[in-house]
């Protein structure tokens, strides 16, 4: 069985039978259960949910199902498209939203996907709230909106730049000092969203020479996406070959980080 239902969300492998794998029926059931809980807790007729995803092959399909489920409950959905987990966590309070959902199975292989569930603070939901989501799903305890009360979807791809701007504004970040060092940095983003975001951040920080390895966000992970030493032989070798100062490797949703020294260690 590769459907894992826990208080922190729902994850599993794509395909197979409902209840055994992360099928479209399971995605809809748990998205609706989370939405039903948030709507009741918020007391709002039109609550707001922020949605973002990594570059997994199943992301567009899972995103369609989640958006439709939330709209059917009467939510207004702010869809960030491909965005890192930390960016979605920032966007929830930034948009004064009632909740957030990140579609990613983090460091798991490409056949996996998941719904990571966030509260209004952009934090992962509590154990009690997670248990309530599981109860609602188990009992099919939803109340969908009438036709005149259906929700909406708004696309907003501005939050990656807002996140970068917030980093640049930190007191400890000295762009001039970084730029003066003329760093050369290799980035391995395992062909997910980090392939866009990490080079963009580095260039904003003044790093002109960014060597991209596996930075095309096509969801085809070229190696095990958990950034452990045994999975990072390619970037370690490329850091040495390029005489780079640093290597940066992230997992598919960019909430795990490995740093490679100039000697490839």
Backbone as a ProteinNet text record, in pm:
[ID]
protein_1_A
[PRIMARY]
XXXXXXXXXXXXXXXXXXXXXXXXXXXXXXXXXXXXXXXXXXXXXXXXXXXXXXXXXXXXXXXXXXXXXXXXXXXXXXXXXXXXXXXXXXXXXXXXXXXXXXXXXXXXXXXXXXXXXXXXXXXXXXXXXXXXXXXXXXXXXXXXXXXXXXXXXXXXXXXXXXXXXXXXXXXXXXXXXXXXXXXXXXXXXXXXXXXXXXXXXXXXXXXXXXXXXXXXXXXXXXXXXXXXXXXXXXXXXXXXXXXXXXXXXXXXXXXXXXXXXXXXX
[TERTIARY]
85.2	0	89	64.4	146.6	61.6	-44.5	-118.9	-102.2	-40.4	-9.2	-92.1	-184.8	-272.4	-223.1	-183	-131.6	-182	-151.6	-197	-127.3	-18	54.2	15.1	-70.6	-113.6	-138.5	-151	-179.9	-76.9	-12.2	86.4	80.3	124.3	122.4	173.5	171.6	216.9	97.7	126.5	22.7	-14.2	-145.6	-194.2	-248.3	-309.4	-360.4	-503.1	-541.2	-678.8	-697.3	-814.7	-842.7	-827.9	-768.8	-747.6	-617.7	-560.7	-432.5	-319.2	-349	-251	-312.5	-234.1	-286.8	-359.8	-483.3	-566.4	-636.2	-693.2	-770	-882.3	-943	-1050.6	-994.7	-877.2	-817.1	-775.1	-718.3	-680.3	-801.8	-912.1	-1034	-1090.1	-1090.9	-1147.6	-1073.6	-942.8	-867.2	-855.6	-854.2	-859.2	-992.1	-1099.2	-1231.7	-1243.1	-1184.6	-1189.8	-1115.8	-997.6	-921.7	-998.3	-1052.9	-1129.3	-1250.9	-1320	-1438.8	-1403	-1290.7	-1247.6	-1211.6	-1135.1	-1093.5	-1214.1	-1307.2	-1425.9	-1506.6	-1523.2	-1597.2	-1523.6	-1392.1	-1312.9	-1309	-1301.6	-1290.3	-1421.5	-1531.7	-1661.7	-1693.3	-1614.7	-1632.3	-1707.5	-1790.1	-1857.8	-1760.5	-1657.5	-1560.3	-1418.5	-1375.3	-1238	-1138.3	-1011.7	-906.6	-799.9	-755	-648.4	-541	-415.9	-302	-257.2	-226.2	-185.7	-55	38.1	162.8	207.3	299.1	343.1	488.3	549	680.7	661.9	769.1	762.7	730.4	677.6	648.4	555.6	573.2	493.1	344.4	307.7	166.2	112	198.5	156.2	38.9	39.9	-74.3	-206	-203.9	-326.2	-375.3	-284.3	-322.9	-371	-305	-346.6	-487.8	-520.1	-655.7	-759.9	-730.3	-824.8	-842.4	-732.7	-739.7	-813.2	-779.8	-848.8	-998.2	-1037.1	-1179.2	-1250.6	-1184.3	-1244.8	-1268.1	-1169.2	-1181.5	-1284.5	-1283.3	-1383.6	-1523.5	-1536.7	-1666.2	-1714.3	-1620.6	-1656.6	-1683.1	-1654.2	-1675.7	-1550.6	-1431.9	-1306.2	-1265.8	-1196.9	-1119.8	-975.8	-923.4	-791	-691.9	-580.9	-470.3	-364.9	-350.5	-262.5	-128.4	-22.9	111.1	181.1	121.1	189.1	304.9	416.5	533.4	597.8	612.7	668.8	729.6	831.6	893.6	802.1	825.6	749.5	765.9	888.8	900	827.2	821.2	750.2	600.8	544.9	402.3	375.1	465.5	449.1	450.3	530.5	531.2	404.6	357	245.1	114.2	97	-30.6	-58.6	30.1	3.1	16.8	102.9	119	-8.6	-86.9	-214.8	-331.9	-299.7	-404.6	-504.6	-449.8	-532.7	-568.4	-663.8	-709.5	-635.4	-565.6	-497.3	-406.6	-327.5	-242.5	-226.4	-202.6	-174.1	-53.3	45.6	162.7	156.4	162.6	157.2	299.2	349	485	501.2	581.7	620.5	763.3	806.9	936	1048.5	1124	1242.7	1213.1	1084.8	1049.9	1060	1077	1091	968.9	984.2	887.7	748.2	734.7	601.9	515.5	577.8	506.1	454.1	344.2	301.1	226.1	195.8	133.2	67.3	-22	-83	-27.5	55.3	102.4	7.5	-40.7	-149.9	-100.7	-135.3	-90.4	-208.7	-186.6	-288.6	-273.2	-348.2	-348.7	-216.8	-132	-0.3	105.9	65.6	162.2	242.4	192.9	259.2	183.9	253.6	185.9	79.2	-34.1	-147.1	-111.8	-185.3	-160.4	-206	-163.8	-205.4	-356.9	-416.5	-562	-634	-585.1	-648.3	-627.1	-508.7	-484	-577.5	-602.1	-695.1	-836.4	-873	-1006	-1020.9	-916.6	-920.5	-942.3	-870.9	-887.4	-1029.1	-1084.7	-1222.9	-1322	-1309.7	-1402.4	-1394.9	-1273.4	-1257	-1317.4	-1294.1	-1346.2	-1498.7	-1560.5	-1706.6	-1772.3	-1691.6	-1745.4	-1831.7	-1781.4	-1858.2	-1831.3	-1873.6	-1853.2	-1987.9	-1983.4	-2103.3	-2061.9	-2079.7	-2034	-2126.4	-2069.7	-2142.4	-2247.2	-2351.9	-2452.4	-2392.4	-2458.2	-2399.6	-2366.1	-2448.1	-2421.5	-2310.8	-2266.1	-2166.7	-2033.6	-2014.9	-1888	-1773.4	-1654.5	-1538.6	-1474.2	-1351.1	-1280.8	-1132.5	-1059.5	-915.4	-848.3	-745.9	-665.7	-520.4	-458.3	-317.1	-232.1	-126.7	-35.2	104.8	189.1	325.1	427.3	382.3	471.8	543.2	504.1	554.7	699.8	749.3	892.1	976.5	942.2	1016.8	997.2	877.8	854.5	940.8	955.6	1038.9	1184.9	1231.9	1369.8	1391.6	1296.4	1307.3	1317.1	1242.1	1245.8	1382.4	1443.8	1578.9	1679.2	1669.7	1761.6	1749.8	1632.9	1608.8	1659.5	1705	1754.4	1883.2	1895.6	2011.6	2143.3	2143.8	2267.7	2309.1	2224.4	2255.4	2325.2	2449.1	2530.7	2557.5	2471.7	2481.8	2612.5	2653.6	2777.8	2897.7	2902.1	3013.2	3013.4	2895.4	2886.1	2931.5	2882	2917.1	3067.4	3129.5	3273.1	3358.5	3306	3383.7	3388.4	3299.4	3297.1	3286.5	3192	3173.3	3126.5	3168.3	3116.6	3045.5	2917.9	2834.8	2766.9	2774.7	2704.3	2574.5	2465.9	2334.8	2279	2242.1	2170.3	2031.8	1930	1792.7	1705.2	1764.8	1697.4	1577.3	1594.3	1492.2	1355.5	1356.4	1229.7	1233.3	1145	1124.7	1249.8	1336.6	1460.4	1550.3	1532.4	1610.7	1584.1	1469.2	1435.3	1469	1429.2	1433.6	1575.4	1654.1	1786.5	1879.8	1889.4	1970.2	1918.8	1788.7	1731.8	1773.9	1771.5	1814.7	1963.8	2044.8	2189.5	2224.1	2160.7	2188.5	2144.7	2032.5	1988.8	2086.3	2157.7	2256.8	2392	2402.8	2526.7	2620	2572.6	2653.8	2632.3	2734.7	2720.5	2741.9	2825.9	2863.8	2792.1	2677.4	2597.5	2597.8	2648.7	2653.1	2534.4	2444	2320.7	2334.1	2303.6	2303.5	2165.7	2097.1	1962.7	1870.9	1864	1783.1	1662.7	1631.2	1511.8	1392	1291.2	1181.4	1081.7	1127.6	1041.6	994.5	1033.5	987.7	1057.1	1154.8	1229.8	1354.7	1342.6	1452.4	1568.4	1687.4	1798.8	1869	1839.7	1895	1797.7	1820.8	1736.5	1730.6	1609.8	1600.2	1630.1	1654.3	1694.3	1841.7	1874.1	2012.4	2107.9	2136.1	2233.6	2363.8	2476.6	2605.3	2609.1	2547.3	2554.1	2477	2390.7	2312.6	2371.1	2480.7	2529.4	2664.1	2692.8	2822.6	2841.6	2733.5	2745.8	2782.6	2714	2744.9	2881.6	2918.6	3050.4	3160.7	3143.5	3242.4	3244.7	3125.4	3118.5	3176.6	3159	3220.7	3372.5	3430.7	3576.1	3616.5	3542.1	3574.7	3568	3468.7	3447.2	3530.3	3605.1	3677.6	3583.4	3466.4	3364.6	3394.5	3339.7	3356.9	3260.3	3148	3039.4	2946.8	2886.9	2778.3	2654.8	2538.9	2412.3	2319.6	2269.8	2172.4	2047.5	1932	1804.5	1717	1618.1	1522.2	1411	1313.5	1217.3	1135.3	1107.2	1028.8	1113.2	1244.9	1341.8	1323.5	1295.2	1299.3	1406	1489	1607.8	1726.3	1839.2	1954.7	2081.5	2167.2	2301.7	2400.6	2510.2	2613.9	2740.6	2799.7	2919.4	3037.9	3144.1	3262.5	3339.6	3436.7	3512.2	3593.4	3620.2	3695	3604.1	3472.2	3376.1	3322.1	3360.4	3306.3	3173.2
-119.1	0	124.4	215.4	335	461.7	456.5	576.1	594	705.3	728.9	847.1	820	923.6	956	1080.4	1118.9	1257	1298.6	1429.1	1543.5	1513.8	1620.3	1631.6	1541.7	1548.9	1411	1406.9	1282	1264.9	1148.2	1126.8	983.1	964.3	830.7	830.6	713.7	700.7	716.1	772.3	796.7	667	650.4	531.2	428.5	323.6	217.7	242.9	168.2	171.6	274.9	338.9	433.2	367.2	440.6	388.5	313.4	267.7	198.7	286.9	379.1	470.3	610.3	708.5	844.7	860.5	816.1	824	959.9	996.8	1121	1128.2	1014.4	1012.9	1048.9	996.7	1027.4	1173.5	1227	1368.4	1455.3	1427.4	1506.2	1492.9	1371.3	1346.8	1425.5	1422.4	1486.8	1637.7	1683.7	1828.4	1884.3	1812.3	1856.8	1851.1	1748.5	1737.9	1853.4	1884.4	1997.9	2127.5	2145.7	2267	2279.2	2168	2171.3	2215.4	2163.9	2203.9	2352	2398.4	2538.5	2630.7	2595	2679.7	2690.9	2580.2	2581.8	2663.5	2645.2	2717.4	2867.3	2903.2	3044.7	3119.2	3047.2	3112	3197.1	3183.1	3265.5	3189.4	3261.7	3201	3178.9	3268.5	3258.7	3262.4	3156.4	3153.7	3152.1	3180.3	3188.7	3083.5	3014.1	2914.6	2941.6	2943.2	2956.5	2816.6	2801.9	2672.2	2686.2	2594.8	2591.8	2447.8	2426.8	2289.6	2288	2168.5	2149	2103.2	2054.2	2024.1	1878.3	1806.1	1664.5	1644.8	1531.4	1501.8	1501.5	1459.6	1452.1	1584.8	1685.6	1811.4	1878.5	1893	1956.8	1883.3	1750	1674.1	1691.8	1674.7	1688.2	1830.8	1929.7	2068.1	2093	2036.1	2051.9	1997.6	1881	1818.3	1901.1	1952.5	2031.6	2163.6	2230.5	2356.4	2334.3	2231.2	2204.6	2172.4	2096.9	2061.4	2185.7	2273.9	2394.4	2491.4	2508.8	2594.1	2539.8	2408	2345.8	2369.3	2396.6	2427.6	2576.4	2657.9	2801.4	2880.5	2818.7	2887.8	2976.4	3084.5	3158.9	3108.1	3053.6	2992.6	3089.1	3113.8	3190.1	3089.1	3068.9	2964.3	3025.9	2986.1	3038	2964	2855.3	2773.6	2700.4	2686.1	2622.7	2719	2674.3	2757.4	2666.3	2714.8	2635.2	2627.3	2526.1	2515.8	2640.4	2691.5	2813.6	2933.6	2942.5	3054.1	3045.4	2925.5	2909.6	2943	2900.3	2930.7	3081.4	3155.5	3301.3	3363	3307.9	3368.3	3359.3	3255.1	3239	3360.4	3395	3515.1	3642.4	3639.3	3757.1	3792.9	3693	3714.8	3722	3710.6	3705.1	3592.8	3481.1	3366	3285.9	3198.2	3114.8	2981.3	2945.3	2815.7	2810.6	2705.2	2681.3	2532.5	2496.4	2357.3	2357.7	2274.7	2257.8	2117.5	2108.8	1979.3	1933.4	1849.5	1797.9	1678	1583.3	1472.3	1491.2	1618.1	1655.6	1577.7	1500	1431.5	1292.8	1256.2	1123.4	1117.1	997.2	981.7	1031.3	1035.3	1106.3	1044.3	915.6	854.1	897.6	965.3	1011.9	1154.8	1184.3	1322.3	1330.3	1452.1	1469.3	1604.6	1615.6	1742.1	1780.1	1883.7	1939	2051.6	2047.5	2134.2	2241.2	2366.7	2481.1	2555.3	2609.4	2693.6	2838.4	2929	3068.8	3139.8	3083.3	3141.1	3090.9	3001.8	2941.8	2831.6	2780	2671.7	2540.9	2428.6	2300.7	2286.9	2227.8	2220.8	2134.8	2156.5	2085.7	1941	1862.4	1722.5	1710.3	1799.1	1794.8	1826.1	1926.5	1960.9	1850.1	1789.8	1678.8	1562.4	1533.2	1426	1459.5	1587.4	1629.3	1614.1	1646	1626.7	1479.5	1391	1247.2	1201	1256.7	1219.4	1261.7	1387.1	1438.5	1353.6	1317.7	1236.4	1097.9	1039.5	905.1	903.2	1009.8	1015.6	1086.6	1131.3	1209.4	1325.2	1396.1	1501.2	1637.6	1650	1774.6	1841.5	1970	2044.3	2139.6	2095	2173.6	2291.8	2392.4	2517	2500.2	2579.9	2586.5	2658.8	2646.8	2694.3	2843.6	2923.7	3068.2	3103.8	3006.3	3032.4	2962.9	2914.6	2850.4	2951	2900.1	2986.2	3024.4	3070.8	3118.4	3081.6	3098.1	3075.2	3199.1	3246.7	3359.5	3316	3332.3	3299.5	3415.8	3383.5	3487	3426.5	3463.3	3409.4	3507.6	3605.5	3710.9	3674.8	3565.2	3540.9	3493	3432.8	3398.7	3525.3	3625.6	3751.7	3821.3	3815.1	3874.1	3805.7	3674.5	3599.5	3641.5	3651.6	3694.8	3836.5	3925.8	4062.9	4065.9	3976.6	3970.4	3923.2	3830.8	3785	3898.9	3970.3	4080.7	4190.9	4202	4307.2	4271.1	4147.9	4106.6	4182.2	4218.5	4295.8	4223.4	4091.4	4014.8	3987.8	4024.3	3999.1	4121.8	4103.5	4212.1	4180.4	4231	4200.2	4251.8	4370	4427.9	4340.5	4287.3	4201.6	4071	4014.8	3890.3	3914.2	4022	4054	4074.2	4136.7	4166.5	4040.5	3931.6	3807.4	3729.8	3765.1	3694.9	3543.3	3502.6	3360.1	3285.4	3160.6	3066.6	2955.1	2934.4	2841.4	2742.6	2614.3	2509	2476.8	2463.4	2434	2305.1	2210.9	2088.8	2097.5	2113.3	2129	2010.4	1900.7	1773.9	1792.8	1885.9	1913.5	1946.2	2027.7	2073.7	2225.7	2277.7	2422.7	2497.7	2433.8	2498.3	2534.2	2468	2498.9	2637.5	2691.1	2828.7	2923.8	2885.8	2976.9	2999.2	2892.9	2908.4	2992.4	2966.2	3056.6	3201.1	3218.2	3353.2	3424.6	3353	3409.9	3442.9	3349	3372.1	3495.1	3509.7	3625.2	3755.3	3750.6	3868.7	3904.5	3802.9	3825.4	3872	3877.9	3926.4	3819.2	3693.7	3584.5	3579.5	3617.8	3624	3488.9	3404.6	3277.8	3162.5	3126.7	3017	2903.2	2788.8	2670.8	2582.1	2561.1	2488.2	2341.3	2254.2	2109.4	2056.9	1992.6	1940.6	2052.4	2159.9	2275.5	2298.5	2202.3	2215.4	2159.1	2239.7	2192.5	2104.7	1985.6	1895.1	1774.1	1765.3	1656.5	1523.6	1518.8	1395.3	1397.8	1343.5	1349.9	1260.9	1316.6	1239.8	1151.5	1173.1	1088.9	1091.5	1008.6	1010.9	1154.4	1211.3	1353.8	1393.1	1297	1334.8	1374.8	1498.7	1548.1	1492.9	1364.1	1297	1277.2	1265.8	1254.9	1147.3	1033.8	924	954.6	1057.5	1092.5	1212.2	1268.6	1396.4	1385	1268.8	1249.5	1341.1	1366.3	1448.7	1592.7	1651.1	1790.1	1801	1702.9	1706.2	1705.9	1622.1	1616.9	1745.6	1804.6	1926.2	2047.1	2052.3	2160.2	2157.5	2038.9	2026.6	2062.5	2011	2035.5	2184	2252.8	2394	2487.9	2429.5	2512.2	2612.5	2563.8	2648.7	2669.2	2775.6	2804.9	2724.8	2684.6	2626.5	2547.5	2443.3	2372.8	2375.1	2393.6	2396.6	2292.6	2202.1	2103	2113.1	2114.1	2120.6	2003.3	1973.5	1869.7	1930.6	1851.6	1902.8	2023.3	2039.6	2156.6	2258	2238.5	2335.8	2364.2	2259.3	2276.4	2186	2123.6	2051.8	2099.9	2114.7	2178.7	2103.4	2084.4	2032.5	2129.4	2155.4	2244.9	2164.3	2187.6	2116.9	2214.7	2175	2259.9	2261.2	2352.6	2369.9	2244.7	2158.6	2035.6	1918.3	1945.3	1840.7	1760.8	1799.3	1725.9	1787.3
0	0	0	-93.3	-103.1	-95.2	-16.2	20.4	170	209.1	349.8	397.3	487.1	542.4	683	702	832.6	868.6	990.1	1037.1	964.7	892.5	822.7	676	629	490.4	433.8	301.8	232.8	122.3	115	10.5	-37.1	-158.9	-215	-356.8	-418.2	-556.1	-650.1	-767.7	-866.2	-936.2	-961.9	-1030.5	-932.7	-986.6	-900.6	-854.8	-753.5	-705.5	-595.2	-591.6	-483.6	-347.9	-255.4	-121.2	-104.9	-217.3	-211.9	-260	-351.5	-408.6	-411	-452.9	-461	-594	-595.6	-715.4	-721.8	-837.4	-843.9	-740.1	-710.8	-611.3	-473.2	-441.1	-310.7	-302.4	-410.8	-411.8	-384.6	-454.7	-438.2	-296.9	-245.6	-112.4	-4.3	-7.1	100.2	80.7	-44.3	-67.4	-18.3	-45.2	0	152	213.2	358.9	424.6	372.8	427	406	286.1	258.3	347.7	371.9	457.4	599.3	651	785.2	790	691.1	689.5	676.6	591.6	572.1	700.9	770	896	1000.9	1011.3	1111.8	1083.2	956.8	921.5	939	924	931.2	809.9	704.8	585.5	476.4	402.9	289.4	173.8	162.8	54.6	111.1	176.8	226.9	111.1	144.5	43.7	73.9	-29.8	-15.6	-120.1	-77	-167	-209.4	-337.1	-390.9	-468.6	-445.9	-522.4	-540.3	-635	-661.6	-708.4	-697.8	-757.1	-901.8	-965.2	-1108.7	-1138.3	-1043.5	-1066.2	-1186	-1253.3	-1371	-1340.4	-1220.9	-1183.9	-1132.2	-1118.3	-1058.3	-1127.5	-1260.8	-1326.1	-1301.9	-1308.8	-1284.9	-1141.7	-1046.1	-905.8	-878.4	-939.2	-921.9	-973	-1090	-1143.6	-1046.4	-987.8	-895.2	-768.4	-714.7	-591.8	-616.1	-725.4	-756.6	-770.4	-843.9	-865.2	-733.7	-647.7	-518.9	-434.1	-429.5	-348.5	-407.1	-538.3	-601.8	-574.4	-576.3	-547.9	-406.7	-314.9	-176.7	-156.4	-258.5	-247	-216.4	-231.9	-204.9	-322.5	-290.2	-388.3	-377.6	-485.5	-487.8	-552.7	-485.7	-542.9	-584.2	-713.6	-766.5	-803.8	-731.5	-757.3	-870.6	-919.8	-1019	-953.2	-1025	-964.5	-866	-744.2	-637.2	-533.1	-463.2	-357.6	-236.6	-154.9	-30.1	57.6	79	160.2	100.4	-32.9	-95.5	-69.4	-80.2	-50.6	96	184.3	326.9	352.2	276.4	287.3	230.4	119.6	47.9	125.2	204.9	277.4	367.9	461.8	540.5	456.8	354.9	269.6	196.7	161.2	93.6	191.9	321.5	425.4	394.4	347	311.8	436.8	420.9	532.3	540.4	431.6	427.9	306.2	300.5	184.8	161.7	36.2	1.4	-92.3	-58.5	-144.2	-202.7	-333.3	-400.6	-427.7	-340.5	-351.7	-260.2	-305.5	-218.5	-170.1	-167.6	-112	-179	-102.2	-152.4	-208.9	-218	-268.5	-421	-478.5	-623.8	-701.3	-835.4	-919.3	-919.2	-886.5	-888.9	-770.1	-674.2	-556.3	-574.2	-505.6	-487.8	-354.8	-313.1	-181.7	-171.4	-75	-36.5	99.9	104.4	230.7	270.3	392.1	434.4	532	501.8	581.4	641.9	763.3	825.5	779.6	841	798	825.3	910.1	937.1	838.8	747.9	657.3	721.8	832.5	904	879.9	893.3	879.1	987.4	949.7	1042.1	1163.7	1271.1	1396.5	1386.8	1484.6	1490.5	1502.6	1581.2	1599.5	1468.6	1397.2	1269.9	1166.9	1168.8	1078.2	1103.9	1231.1	1266.2	1220.9	1228.6	1185.3	1034	957.3	812.5	779.5	849.1	825.2	859.5	966.5	1004.2	897.5	850.8	749.7	623.6	583.3	463.8	482.7	598.9	626.6	624.9	674.9	685.8	567.9	469.7	357	405.2	504.4	571.5	506.3	379	306.2	280	255.6	216.1	104.3	-19.1	-132.6	-160.6	-224.8	-249.2	-359.1	-349.6	-455.3	-575.8	-689.9	-814.5	-812.6	-745.4	-740.6	-642.3	-564.5	-460.2	-485.6	-607.4	-639.8	-630.1	-601.4	-584.8	-716.3	-707.7	-826.1	-816.2	-925.6	-928.2	-985.6	-915.4	-964.9	-972.4	-1087.7	-1104.6	-1053.3	-978.9	-929.4	-922.7	-1018.7	-1024.5	-967.9	-891.9	-842.5	-713.5	-649.3	-513.8	-508	-614.2	-614.1	-606	-685	-680.1	-546.2	-489.7	-357.6	-251.8	-263.4	-168.9	-183.2	-307.1	-330.5	-277.4	-302.2	-252	-99.7	-33.5	112.9	161.7	87.3	122.4	106.1	-4.9	-30.5	74.9	134.9	233.9	373.8	393.9	525.1	561.3	687.1	731.8	706.2	718.7	706.6	561.4	467.4	326.6	267.5	223.9	168.6	20.8	-65.5	-207.9	-266.2	-224.8	-277.3	-243.7	-122.2	-80.7	-159.1	-181.1	-258.5	-402	-460.9	-599.1	-616.8	-519.1	-527.4	-527.3	-475	-465.3	-597.3	-692.8	-821.7	-804.7	-723.9	-698.5	-823.8	-831.8	-931.6	-856.9	-886.4	-809.9	-904.6	-870.7	-944.7	-871.7	-945.8	-887.4	-946.1	-859.5	-898.1	-835	-919.6	-869.9	-908.5	-942.9	-971.6	-1067.3	-1162.9	-1265.9	-1205.9	-1101.3	-1044.4	-1028.5	-947.5	-939.8	-895.7	-818.2	-777	-893.1	-1008	-1125.5	-1180.5	-1148.7	-1185.5	-1071.1	-951.3	-838.1	-784.2	-769.7	-708.4	-796.4	-927.7	-1010.2	-1007.8	-1004.9	-998.7	-870.1	-759.7	-632.6	-634.9	-684.5	-687.4	-771	-885.3	-970.9	-904.2	-830.5	-756.4	-644.8	-594.2	-489.2	-544.5	-677	-736.1	-786.6	-790	-843.7	-995.5	-1071.6	-1217.3	-1284.1	-1225.6	-1288.9	-1219.8	-1273	-1218.6	-1320.2	-1280.2	-1366.9	-1330.2	-1425.4	-1398.5	-1434.8	-1339.1	-1357.2	-1318.2	-1411.5	-1384	-1334.5	-1410.5	-1370.6	-1462.2	-1548.1	-1631.6	-1554	-1523.9	-1437.9	-1512.9	-1552.3	-1628.7	-1548.1	-1421.7	-1336.3	-1357.4	-1446.8	-1469.9	-1381.5	-1261.7	-1166.3	-1214.8	-1234.3	-1288.5	-1185.9	-1059.1	-952.7	-836.4	-737.6	-617.6	-566.1	-549.8	-519.3	-375.6	-288.7	-153.1	-155.7	-115.3	-130.4	-25	-37.6	48.3	-30.2	37.8	-32.8	-141.2	-115.2	-212.2	-341	-338.1	-456.6	-532	-482.4	-533.2	-603.1	-657.4	-722.1	-842.3	-917.8	-1039.1	-1004.8	-907.2	-873.1	-805.9	-725.8	-662.1	-767.8	-870.4	-978.4	-1058.8	-1081.9	-1163.4	-1089.7	-957.7	-880	-897.7	-891.1	-910.8	-1053.3	-1149.7	-1290.9	-1325.4	-1272	-1303.3	-1215.4	-1121.4	-1023.9	-956.4	-923	-861	-712.6	-658.5	-516.6	-429.2	-488.6	-408.6	-499.1	-442.7	-509.1	-420.8	-482.7	-409	-469.7	-387.4	-432.3	-345.7	-410.7	-338.9	-380.7	-299.7	-334.6	-420.9	-467.4	-565.3	-521.4	-392.7	-349.7	-273.9	-271.7	-221.4	-71.7	5.5	151	213.6	128.2	174.9	92.7	159.7	98.9	133.9	32.8	56.8	-7.3	63.2	12.9	-15.4	-132.5	-175.3	-170.9	-101.3	-91.2	-223.3	-232.7	-356.5	-393.6	-294.1	-324.8	-360	-370.8	-407.4	-292.3	-171.4	-53.6	-10.2
[MASK]
+++++++++++++++++++++++++++++++++++++++++++++++++++++++++++++++++++++++++++++++++++++++++++++++++++++++++++++++++++++++++++++++++++++++++++++++++++++++++++++++++++++++++++++++++++++++++++++++++++++++++++++++++++++++++++++++++++++++++++++++++++++++++++++++++++++++++

